[in-house]
């Protein structure tokens, strides 16, 4: 399972940020790891320097072998909260997808 973290020009993407979020993804999606080939995370600040509520965005795209990618997006006032919300959404989506596959 390859993990790639991307940030826009308004968010500083340093090694500690990548290490933390990669670790959280590995823990959170561990039960799906044999089915997942790649995960891409995109962080963005939609308003740049201006202050606004819920202007931080986290998009998580999970690529699964032999299936279409699953993508979720979450907005919040910090990248950590946006990531947490997006991680919860992707877990739910993956659970639903794999449960449906078991039925057939």
N, C-alpha and C positions, 0 to 999 in steps of 0.2 A: 504494500500500500504506500504509494508515493504521495507526499503532502507538499503542496506549494502555497506559500503565503505571499500575497501581493498587496501593496498599499498604493494609494494615489499620492500626488505630490503634497497634499496637506497633512498626511500622517507619516510620522517618522517610523520607518520600518527597520528596527535594529534587531540584532541577533537574539536578545533576551525575549523580545516580542514573539519572534518565530519559534523559539524553543518552548515558551509557555503555551502558545496556542496549538502547536504541533502535539505537545504532550496531552493537552486536554482532548484533542481530537482522537488520539490513539486510545486514551482511556474510555472516552465516551462512545466510540464506535468499535470497540474491541470485538464484540460479538459478531460483527459483520466483516471483519478484516479479510477473511478468505474470499469474500465475494467482491470486495472493492479493489479496483485497480489504481485509482488516483483520486485525490481530493484537492480542489483548488479553493482557496479562501481569498476573497477580495474585500479589503477594508477601504472605506472612503469617507470623506467629510464633504457633504454635499454643498455646504455654504462657505467653505474655505475659512477665512479669518473671521467672518461674521458669526455672531452667536445666534443660535436658534435651538429650540427644543427638538430632540429626535433628529438631529442632522447627521449623526454618525451612522454609517451603513455597513452591514456585514452580509456578504453574499457567499454562500457555501455551495459549491457544485461537486457532487459525488458521481464518479464514473464507475459503473458496475459492469463486469464482464457480460457481454452479450445482451445488454439492455441500454436504453436511452439514459443519458445523464439525468440526475435529479438535482434541481436547483431550488434553494430557498433564500429569502432575503429578510433581514430584520433591521429595523431602524430604532435607535435609542439615543440617549444623551451622552453615552460613553461607548468606546469600541468594545470594552469588556462586556457591558450589558447587551450590546447588539450581538456579539459573538455568542453569548450564553443563550439568547433567544433563538438565534439561528441554529445552534447546535441542538436545542430541544426540538425544533421543527424538523430538522433533517433526521433525527432519531425516529421521530414519529412516522415520517414519510418512508424511511427504510423498513421499519417494522411492518407497516401496512403493505408495502410492495412485496416483501418476502412472505408475508402471511397469505396474500392473494396467490402467489406462485405455488404455495403448498397445496392450495385447494384444487389445483388443476393437474 
